[in-house]
Amino acid sequence: MDKVHQQREVADKMEKLEHQAAINDSINESVKKEEQRVIEAANRRMAEVHAKKAEEANQAFQAIEAANNERKASEEAARKKELDAILKAKATHSANVVA
């Protein structure tokens, strides 16, 4: 009878350990899912940040290109104005030259 009682105690302890192991597995699975959710959220946030930085860089590049084009147009207008002034001065002075 004593041996049966000891075997029952061992069986009860084993059942408790198995039950605790099942609970631990459930907790571990829950933690893994939460970790995965956090990682995915962080990855989405990083993707958003990178996309925003890329958009800002693109906008800056476009602004630089626009400024560069504006500068070239201004330089071309200044050259044309200078050439027109030279031609006008030439025309005025060449009319005064006696050949």
HUHU-V145943 format. One record per residue. N is the residue number from 1. RES is the residue in three letters. OMEGA is omega in radians with two decimals (none if undefined). Layout:
n:res:omega
N:RES:OMEGA
N:RES:OMEGA
This chain:
n:res:omega
1:MET:3.13
2:ASP:-3.14
3:LYS:3.12
4:VAL:3.11
5:HIS:3.11
6:GLN:3.12
7:GLN:3.11
8:ARG:3.10
9:GLU:3.12
10:VAL:3.14
11:ALA:3.11
12:ASP:3.11
13:LYS:3.13
14:MET:3.11
15:GLU:3.10
16:LYS:3.12
17:LEU:3.11
18:GLU:3.11
19:HIS:3.12
20:GLN:3.11
21:ALA:3.11
22:ALA:3.10
23:ILE:3.12
24:ASN:3.10
25:ASP:3.12
26:SER:3.11
27:ILE:3.13
28:ASN:3.13
29:GLU:3.11
30:SER:3.12
31:VAL:3.12
32:LYS:3.12
33:LYS:3.13
34:GLU:3.10
35:GLU:3.14
36:GLN:3.12
37:ARG:3.14
38:VAL:3.13
39:ILE:3.13
40:GLU:3.11
41:ALA:3.11
42:ALA:3.11
43:ASN:3.09
44:ARG:-3.14
45:ARG:3.12
46:MET:3.10
47:ALA:3.09
48:GLU:3.14
49:VAL:3.14
50:HIS:3.12
51:ALA:3.13
52:LYS:3.12
53:LYS:3.12
54:ALA:3.11
55:GLU:3.10
56:GLU:3.12
57:ALA:3.11
58:ASN:3.11
59:GLN:3.11
60:ALA:3.11
61:PHE:3.12
62:GLN:3.10
63:ALA:3.11
64:ILE:3.13
65:GLU:3.12
66:ALA:3.12
67:ALA:3.12
68:ASN:3.11
69:ASN:3.12
70:GLU:3.11
71:ARG:3.12
72:LYS:3.12
73:ALA:3.11
74:SER:3.11
75:GLU:3.13
76:GLU:3.11
77:ALA:3.13
78:ALA:3.10
79:ARG:-3.14
80:LYS:3.13
81:LYS:3.11
82:GLU:3.14
83:LEU:3.10
84:ASP:3.13
85:ALA:3.13
86:ILE:-3.14
87:LEU:3.12
88:LYS:3.13
89:ALA:3.10
90:LYS:-3.11
91:ALA:3.14
92:THR:-3.09
93:HIS:-3.14
94:SER:3.08
95:ALA:-3.14
96:ASN:-3.10
97:VAL:3.12
98:VAL:-3.13
99:ALA:none
